[in-house]
């Protein structure tokens, strides 16, 4: 499950994707098989032209009767990204084949696609297009360099990948047996989380492709449990968006306009503080990007009848939850729920991205996972 983000911003270090790691292993293996030498460092050219150096941890000859092959490995460094695969050993078993071209296979720890809706066909190893292109490009270059006219069989694996995959959305997406080999730029940028955003998009695509009409996007474990229990939703209908509400809203807007099969309802559920950020029109709810606006909460409370003294106390609160508690404690019982009003503001902003044919609702929870606020489109049945 996606953890709640930290409150303290700090300088962050970039890392490299599993796709870059797999490509480095291909480079090392091709050098060993075609050039006859093994090096501890290899260079990889990323999709946008940058060159990065990776350390090769091991070389191991494969016991093959008719083909020549070798296994190479490297350790993924995801920088300061909260990535489940940080520190994992990525390996490639590269075999030289008589048939030209590059064939891809899933070795131990890499999954296989079993559901429609992903960019890969059912039955394909979960090695995404950009990493495939990176590996093909580098292997093709080595074939030319060494005047090699045969082909390559590339089996990509991750040590303990089956266990690591349980910490990701792969099982929910129908990727069985391990992890996906991901990457669009080759670089992991902390808390931009391109791979995580890609998994959000994939989750929406899989739900739609499998005929689901109601999905729920949540900011963390507690909000997911709450909305799942409330509606009895299946895992496939649950989108773990973490802080990336913008990834959900923009992708739905993109895919729904020209769709023959359409979603009919989106539920957004998150902690009160996160939803208050959405109400202030933030698309990234991480503390490094957006902050709780206590002034805005106090101003909203004023429209609900909070007096000057209560507004002042709310502005001086330590957290949004404390501000909400102050409102509940000191506001008149006839006054509207502040959390409902915040959800309504969030809904009005989210509606800008969500097509009119879809019902939209926003829920907020407290730290115990209990619903504290709710808003929905009254015009939609």
Helices and strands as residue ranges (DSSP letters): E 15-16, H 18-30, I 31-35, E 41-45, E 51-55, E 58-61, E 68-75, E 89-97, E 102-106, E 109-110, E 112-113, H 129-145, E 151-158, H 161-165, H 170-173, E 175-176, E 178-179, E 187-188, H 194-209, E 214-218, H 221-231, G 235-237, E 238-240, H 245-256, E 265-271, H 272-279, H 294-303, H 308-315, H 320-330, H 338-350, E 359-365, E 371-376
